[in-house]
Amino acid sequence: MDIVDNDIRPWDAKDIKEQFGDSLTLLPSNDNIKELQTILRDKNTTRSDFKFYADRLIRLVIEESLNKLPFTDCEVVTPTGAIYKGLKYGAGNCGVSIVRSGEAMEQGLRDCCRSIRIGKILVESDTDTHEAHVVYAKFPEDIARRQVLLMYPIMSTGNTVKQAVNVLTQHGVKEERIILSNLFCTPAAVRAVVDYVPKMKILTSELHPVAPNHFGQKYFGTD
């Protein structure tokens, strides 16, 4: 499948592998997820319903993103005294939200990982040139040694994400240790980001030429 701006055909695993290799993972689709996506795109959805259903989709994306973090083998003793061979997260994970819309995903991450540390990046676009530039960034001091879940729900062009990744790599984070957790993105944005940081992993719930750019305003009630 060629990337066409107005192409609304559904993407399958073969299409994604052909266009983006192993850089992009699409959340496995089902009727439940499609309904959530439909509600979030509906202009008649109330703000309270929007936030409720957005939080549900966020949780699904966060859970799948966590599945991409490294795990190590471990053993625990059950209440009956038996030894159970299982898994646990590798040490040193953190979240980074791209302000402001990315902050909508912070609670979903905290609901899954109680004590996880979360940093922030503020990226703004120049009103004349539309070029993205970083205004503010705050991270855990040892972020260079951590796996990073970068949270940004809507990706239309990829410019904001590219600037955010620049800041992370400037702080010593290797691009292969970054996972972008995303709800909606356009194929063109994925292409731009994958070409720029090919070792970063991206997880999204939907590829569509039209991204719901009202997300942040609707979620935070500023529309």
GICORPE-V304145 format. One record per pair of residues at least 12 apart in sequence whose C-alpha atoms are under 6 Angstrom apart, sorted by the first residue. I is the first residue (numbers start at 1). GAP is how many residues later the second one is. D is the distance in Angstrom with one decimal. If there is no record, write none. Layout:
I,GAP,D / I,GAP,D
This chain:
1,14,5.8 / 5,204,5.6 / 6,203,5.7 / 23,178,4.8 / 24,178,4.8 / 24,179,5.9 / 25,178,4.8 / 26,177,5.9 / 26,178,5.3 / 26,179,5.6 / 27,177,6.0 / 27,178,4.8 / 51,168,5.4 / 59,49,5.2 / 70,20,5.6 / 71,17,5.4 / 71,18,4.4 / 71,19,5.1 / 72,15,5.6 / 72,16,5.5 / 72,18,5.9 / 73,13,5.9 / 73,14,4.7 / 74,12,5.3 / 74,13,5.3 / 92,54,4.7 / 93,53,5.2 / 93,54,4.7 / 94,22,5.8 / 94,23,5.2 / 94,24,5.8 / 94,54,5.2 / 95,23,4.5 / 95,53,5.5 / 95,54,4.6 / 95,55,6.0 / 96,22,5.3 / 96,23,4.4 / 96,24,5.2 / 96,54,4.8 / 97,23,5.0 / 97,53,5.9 / 97,54,4.6 / 98,22,5.9 / 98,23,4.8 / 98,24,5.8 / 98,54,5.8 / 99,22,5.9 / 99,23,4.9 / 101,115,4.6 / 102,49,5.2 / 102,50,4.4 / 102,51,6.0 / 119,19,5.5 / 119,20,4.4 / 120,17,5.6 / 120,18,5.4 / 121,15,5.7 / 121,16,4.4 / 122,12,5.9 / 122,13,5.5 / 122,14,5.0 / 123,12,5.7 / 132,28,5.9 / 144,28,4.6 / 144,29,4.4 / 147,30,5.0 / 148,30,4.8 / 149,30,4.9 / 149,31,5.9 / 150,29,5.9 / 150,30,4.7 / 150,31,6.0 / 151,30,5.0 / 152,30,5.4 / 153,29,4.5 / 153,30,4.7 / 154,30,5.1 / 154,31,5.8 / 155,30,4.5 / 156,29,5.7 / 156,30,5.5 / 156,33,5.6 / 156,55,6.0 / 157,32,4.3 / 158,31,4.5 / 158,35,5.7 / 175,24,5.8 / 175,25,5.1 / 176,23,4.8 / 176,24,4.9 / 178,22,5.5 / 179,22,4.8 / 179,23,5.7 / 180,22,4.7 / 181,22,5.3 / 182,21,5.9 / 182,22,4.6 / 183,21,5.0 / 183,22,5.0 / 184,22,5.1 / 185,22,5.3 / 185,26,6.0 / 186,21,5.4 / 186,22,5.0 / 186,23,4.8 / 187,20,6.0
